[in-house]
Amino acid sequence: MHVPALRAAGFRVEALVGTDPDRTARRARRLDVPRALTSLEAALDIAGVEAVTVATPPHTHARLAIHALRAGRHVVCEKPFALDVAEAAAMLEEAEAAGVTHLVGHEFRWATERAVLGRAIDEGLIGEPRYVSLVQYVPLVADADAPMPAWWFEPGAGGGWLGASGSHVVDQVRTWLGEFHSLSATLNQVSAREAAVEDSFTVRFRLVSGADGVMAQTAGAWGEPVGMTRVSGTKGTLWIDGSTVWFADRLGAERVPVPPELAMADVDVPAGDARHRFTHLELGPYTRLCEALRAGVEGRPIVSTVPVPTFADGFECMRVLDAVRASASAGGELVTIDRPA
């Protein structure tokens, strides 16, 4: 996703860096990238390289991002941002010290339906938000024999569905409704796959604003993906149905119109290529993220229709993910996320 999104935003992609020389070379040829390297240092030595995107397993994010930041490069780092909040804090500190643009891969802030719902909340359509539900069933790892990257199932590598998808949900809640205050959580496994990490999570939470909510997902459920996203407030309810946002109050339900600036163009996706199973969802939003990166690289103000996700957001998200893991380890005990007075 990074290469086409960077190009769509106007970047020239100079190199791919990987650990497997042959695999990296194949990827570079397929994507028409001129260099396939196994050293980030070698990539940083290329004349004119100004930015680095980190799309590696989570346990390597801190090391690679900090290396690029100390070299004065602008950085986009994938989610989950880090292994834990300590790494996240170090990454944020280095980014702020470097004085460069630092972004985290929460591209779905730009997804049309999420952006429309978020704006409707900001404009007061539902009054004071009081309750939010984000529930999803997907079959991504339901088949225990389906090939997946090994690190997805290794705790020490940052594997597990909480980081893979829960990080996006946490960011979604934070973007719409503000910071988390406290939560109670469980992590479990639904599929028959033998793994040391969760493929499902259930989190009951309260926000600083006083709103309550639940976010629950499983990636181990057979059947067509299904989900529910609803936010209720003192004046009405908003929800997402496919790509449409709906609003309801005492007068009934109606579609929420999409402002032109929030609409994403349709994406042509190669048929029958498993590598592109999420391209139709991700490429448009990721291009917006890369456009923000380009503005920062060029020293222009970053103008965006949604709040741009930075390393500060990555840090705050990791605070919530660490609290989820702490609660789950303690049998669902209520955990309060401490904040400065």
C-alpha positions as CSV (number, residue, x, y, z in Angstrom):
1,M,0.0,0.0,0.0
2,H,2.8,2.4,0.8
3,V,4.4,2.5,-2.7
4,P,1.3,3.3,-4.7
5,A,0.0,5.8,-2.1
6,L,3.4,7.6,-2.0
7,R,3.4,7.8,-5.8
8,A,-0.2,9.0,-5.9
9,A,0.9,11.8,-3.5
10,G,3.7,12.9,-5.8
11,F,6.7,11.1,-4.2
12,R,9.4,9.2,-6.1
13,V,10.1,5.9,-4.4
14,E,13.9,5.2,-4.5
15,A,14.3,2.0,-2.6
16,L,12.7,-0.9,-0.7
17,V,14.5,-2.2,2.3
18,G,13.9,-5.7,3.6
19,T,15.6,-8.6,5.4
20,D,15.3,-11.2,2.7
21,P,17.4,-10.1,-0.4
22,D,15.6,-12.3,-2.9
23,R,12.1,-11.4,-1.7
24,T,12.9,-7.7,-1.5
25,A,14.3,-7.8,-5.1
26,R,11.1,-9.5,-6.4
27,R,9.0,-6.9,-4.7
28,A,11.1,-4.1,-6.1
29,R,10.8,-5.5,-9.6
30,R,7.1,-6.0,-9.3
31,L,6.6,-2.4,-8.1
32,D,9.2,-0.9,-10.4
33,V,11.3,0.4,-7.6
34,P,14.9,1.0,-8.7
35,R,16.7,-0.4,-5.6
36,A,16.3,-3.4,-3.4
37,L,18.3,-3.1,-0.2
38,T,18.9,-4.9,3.1
39,S,20.2,-1.9,5.0
40,L,18.3,1.2,6.1
41,E,21.6,3.0,6.3
42,A,22.3,2.3,2.7
43,A,18.8,3.7,1.8
44,L,19.5,6.8,3.9
45,D,22.8,7.3,1.9
46,I,20.9,7.7,-1.4
47,A,21.1,11.3,-2.5
48,G,17.9,13.2,-2.1
49,V,16.1,10.8,0.1
50,E,13.9,12.8,2.4
51,A,11.3,10.4,3.9
52,V,11.0,6.9,5.2
53,T,7.9,4.8,5.7
54,V,8.1,1.9,8.1
55,A,6.0,-1.1,7.2
56,T,7.8,-3.8,9.1
57,P,6.7,-6.1,12.0
58,P,5.9,-4.0,15.1
59,H,8.8,-5.1,17.2
60,T,11.2,-3.4,14.7
61,H,9.3,-0.1,14.5
62,A,11.1,1.8,17.3
63,R,14.6,0.9,16.2
64,L,13.9,1.7,12.5
65,A,11.9,4.9,13.1
66,I,14.4,6.3,15.6
67,H,17.3,5.5,13.2
68,A,15.5,7.5,10.4
69,L,14.6,10.3,12.8
70,R,18.1,10.7,14.0
71,A,19.2,11.0,10.4
72,G,16.8,13.9,10.0
73,R,14.3,12.1,7.8
74,H,10.5,12.6,7.9
75,V,8.8,9.3,8.9
76,V,5.5,7.5,8.5
77,C,5.4,4.5,10.9
78,E,2.8,1.7,10.6
79,K,0.5,0.6,13.4
80,P,0.6,-0.9,15.9
81,F,2.9,1.9,16.6
82,A,5.3,0.1,19.0
83,L,5.5,-2.9,21.3
84,D,4.5,-0.9,24.4
85,V,4.1,2.6,25.7
86,A,7.8,2.8,26.7
87,E,8.9,2.4,23.1
88,A,6.2,4.7,21.9
89,A,7.4,7.4,24.3
90,A,10.9,7.1,23.1
91,M,9.8,7.4,19.5
92,L,7.7,10.5,20.2
93,E,10.6,12.1,22.0
94,E,13.0,11.4,19.1
95,A,10.4,12.7,16.6
96,E,9.9,16.0,18.5
97,A,13.6,16.5,19.0
98,A,14.2,15.9,15.2
99,G,11.7,18.6,14.3
100,V,10.5,16.6,11.3
101,T,7.1,15.4,10.1
102,H,6.1,12.3,12.0
103,L,2.9,10.4,11.1
104,V,1.4,7.0,12.1
105,G,-0.5,4.7,9.8
106,H,-4.0,5.4,11.0
107,E,-5.2,6.2,7.4
108,F,-8.8,5.2,8.1
109,R,-9.4,8.6,9.6
110,W,-9.9,9.6,6.0
111,A,-12.3,6.8,5.1
112,T,-15.4,8.5,3.9
113,E,-17.9,7.0,6.2
114,R,-15.7,7.5,9.3
115,A,-14.9,11.1,8.3
116,V,-18.6,11.9,7.7
117,L,-19.6,10.4,11.1
118,G,-16.9,12.3,12.9
119,R,-17.8,15.6,11.3
120,A,-21.5,15.0,12.3
121,I,-20.4,14.5,15.9
122,D,-18.3,17.6,15.8
123,E,-21.2,19.6,14.4
124,G,-23.4,18.6,17.3
125,L,-25.9,16.5,15.3
126,I,-26.4,14.0,18.1
127,G,-25.9,16.4,21.0
128,E,-23.6,15.2,23.7
129,P,-22.2,11.7,22.9
130,R,-23.1,9.2,25.6
131,Y,-22.5,5.7,24.2
132,V,-20.6,4.0,21.4
133,S,-20.5,0.5,20.1
134,L,-17.9,-0.9,17.6
135,V,-18.4,-4.6,17.0
136,Q,-17.0,-6.7,14.2
137,Y,-16.8,-10.4,13.1
138,V,-14.3,-11.2,10.3
139,P,-12.9,-14.5,9.0
140,L,-9.3,-13.4,8.5
141,V,-7.7,-16.1,10.6
142,A,-10.7,-18.5,11.0
143,D,-9.0,-21.1,8.8
144,A,-6.1,-22.4,10.9
145,D,-4.4,-23.7,7.8
146,A,-4.5,-20.3,5.9
147,P,-1.0,-18.9,5.4
148,M,-0.3,-15.7,7.5
149,P,2.9,-13.9,8.4
150,A,4.6,-15.7,11.3
151,W,5.0,-12.6,13.3
152,W,1.2,-12.1,13.5
153,F,1.1,-14.9,16.1
154,E,4.2,-14.0,18.1
155,P,3.7,-11.9,21.2
156,G,7.3,-10.7,21.2
157,A,7.0,-9.5,17.6
158,G,3.8,-7.4,18.3
159,G,1.4,-10.0,16.9
160,G,-2.3,-10.4,17.8
161,W,-5.6,-8.9,16.7
162,L,-5.5,-6.2,19.3
163,G,-2.6,-4.5,17.7
164,A,-3.5,-5.4,14.1
165,S,-7.1,-4.1,14.3
166,G,-7.7,-2.9,17.8
167,S,-5.2,0.0,17.3
168,H,-7.4,1.3,14.4
169,V,-10.5,1.0,16.6
170,V,-8.9,2.9,19.5
171,D,-7.8,5.6,17.1
172,Q,-11.3,5.8,15.7
173,V,-12.8,6.3,19.2
174,R,-10.1,8.9,20.1
175,T,-10.6,10.8,16.9
176,W,-14.4,11.0,17.3
177,L,-14.8,11.3,21.0
178,G,-11.6,12.0,22.8
179,E,-9.3,10.2,25.3
180,F,-9.9,7.0,27.3
181,H,-10.3,7.3,31.0
182,S,-10.7,3.6,32.1
183,L,-11.5,0.2,30.7
184,S,-12.0,-3.5,31.5
185,A,-10.9,-6.0,28.8
186,T,-10.5,-9.7,27.8
187,L,-8.3,-11.1,25.1
188,N,-9.2,-14.6,23.7
189,Q,-9.0,-16.9,20.8
190,V,-11.9,-18.0,18.7
191,S,-10.3,-19.9,15.9
192,A,-8.7,-23.4,16.1
193,R,-5.3,-22.0,15.2
194,E,-2.6,-22.8,17.8
195,A,-1.1,-19.4,18.7
196,A,0.2,-17.6,21.7
197,V,-1.7,-14.4,20.9
198,E,-5.4,-13.4,20.7
199,D,-7.5,-13.3,17.6
200,S,-10.3,-11.5,19.5
201,F,-10.8,-8.8,22.1
202,T,-13.6,-7.3,24.1
203,V,-13.2,-3.9,25.8
204,R,-15.7,-2.0,27.9
205,F,-14.5,1.5,28.4
206,R,-15.3,5.0,29.7
207,L,-13.9,8.2,28.1
208,V,-12.7,11.3,29.8
209,S,-15.9,13.0,28.5
210,G,-18.0,10.5,30.5
211,A,-19.2,8.6,27.4
212,D,-19.3,4.8,27.8
213,G,-18.7,2.3,25.1
214,V,-17.7,-1.2,24.0
215,M,-15.3,-2.3,21.2
216,A,-15.3,-6.0,20.4
217,Q,-13.9,-7.9,17.5
218,T,-12.9,-11.3,16.4
219,A,-10.8,-12.3,13.3
220,G,-11.6,-15.9,13.9
221,A,-15.3,-16.0,12.9
222,W,-16.4,-18.0,9.8
223,G,-18.9,-16.4,7.5
224,E,-19.2,-13.0,5.7
225,P,-17.7,-10.1,7.6
226,V,-20.3,-8.2,9.6
227,G,-20.0,-5.2,11.9
228,M,-21.9,-2.5,13.8
229,T,-20.7,1.0,14.5
230,R,-23.1,3.3,16.4
231,V,-22.7,6.5,18.4
232,S,-25.7,7.7,20.5
233,G,-26.1,11.0,22.1
234,T,-28.6,13.3,23.8
235,K,-30.2,14.3,20.5
236,G,-29.9,11.3,18.3
237,T,-27.9,8.3,17.0
238,L,-25.4,8.0,14.1
239,W,-24.4,4.7,12.6
240,I,-22.5,3.2,9.6
241,D,-24.2,0.8,7.2
242,G,-21.7,-0.2,4.6
243,S,-20.4,3.0,3.1
244,T,-23.4,5.1,4.3
245,V,-23.8,7.1,7.5
246,W,-27.3,7.3,9.0
247,F,-28.8,9.6,11.6
248,A,-31.9,9.0,13.6
249,D,-33.9,11.0,16.1
250,R,-37.6,11.3,17.1
251,L,-38.5,12.3,13.6
252,G,-37.1,9.1,12.0
253,A,-33.9,8.1,10.2
254,E,-32.1,9.7,7.2
255,R,-28.9,9.4,5.3
256,V,-26.1,11.9,6.2
257,P,-24.9,13.6,3.1
258,V,-21.3,13.3,2.1
259,P,-19.5,16.7,1.7
260,P,-17.4,16.6,-1.5
261,E,-14.2,17.1,0.3
262,L,-14.7,13.9,2.3
263,A,-15.5,11.7,-0.6
264,M,-13.0,9.2,-1.8
265,A,-12.7,8.2,-5.5
266,D,-13.2,4.6,-6.4
267,V,-10.1,2.6,-6.8
268,D,-9.4,0.1,-9.6
269,V,-8.3,-3.2,-8.0
270,P,-6.6,-6.0,-9.9
271,A,-8.9,-9.0,-9.9
272,G,-7.8,-12.3,-8.4
273,D,-4.8,-10.9,-6.6
274,A,-4.9,-11.6,-2.8
275,R,-2.4,-8.8,-2.2
276,H,-5.1,-6.4,-3.2
277,R,-7.9,-7.6,-1.0
278,F,-7.9,-4.4,1.0
279,T,-6.7,-2.0,-1.6
280,H,-10.2,-0.6,-2.3
281,L,-10.4,0.3,1.3
282,E,-6.9,1.6,2.0
283,L,-5.4,3.2,-1.1
284,G,-7.5,6.4,-1.0
285,P,-7.1,7.1,2.7
286,Y,-3.4,6.2,2.6
287,T,-2.8,8.6,-0.2
288,R,-4.3,11.3,2.0
289,L,-1.8,10.4,4.7
290,C,1.1,10.5,2.2
291,E,-0.2,13.9,1.0
292,A,0.2,15.1,4.5
293,L,3.7,13.7,4.6
294,R,4.6,15.5,1.4
295,A,3.3,18.8,2.7
296,G,5.6,18.4,5.8
297,V,8.6,17.4,3.6
298,E,8.1,20.5,1.5
299,G,7.6,22.7,4.5
300,R,4.0,23.6,3.7
301,P,1.2,23.8,6.2
302,I,-0.6,20.4,6.4
303,V,-4.1,21.1,5.4
304,S,-6.5,18.1,6.0
305,T,-10.2,17.3,6.3
306,V,-9.5,15.2,9.4
307,P,-7.0,15.5,12.2
308,V,-3.7,14.2,10.9
309,P,-2.4,11.2,13.0
310,T,1.1,11.9,14.4
311,F,3.5,10.0,16.7
312,A,1.6,11.7,19.6
313,D,-1.5,9.7,18.5
314,G,0.6,6.6,18.3
315,F,1.8,7.2,21.8
316,E,-1.8,7.7,23.1
317,C,-3.0,4.6,21.3
318,M,-0.3,2.5,22.9
319,R,-1.4,3.8,26.4
320,V,-4.8,2.3,25.7
321,L,-3.5,-1.0,24.2
322,D,-1.2,-1.4,27.2
323,A,-4.1,-0.8,29.5
324,V,-6.2,-3.4,27.6
325,R,-3.4,-6.0,28.0
326,A,-3.0,-5.2,31.7
327,S,-6.7,-5.6,32.3
328,A,-6.9,-8.8,30.4
329,S,-3.9,-10.2,32.3
330,A,-5.7,-9.4,35.6
331,G,-8.9,-11.2,34.6
332,G,-10.7,-8.1,33.3
333,E,-9.9,-5.8,36.2
334,L,-10.8,-2.2,35.8
335,V,-7.7,-0.2,34.7
336,T,-7.6,3.6,34.8
337,I,-5.3,5.4,32.3
338,D,-3.4,8.0,34.4
339,R,-3.2,11.5,32.9
340,P,-1.3,14.5,34.1
341,A,-3.2,16.7,36.5
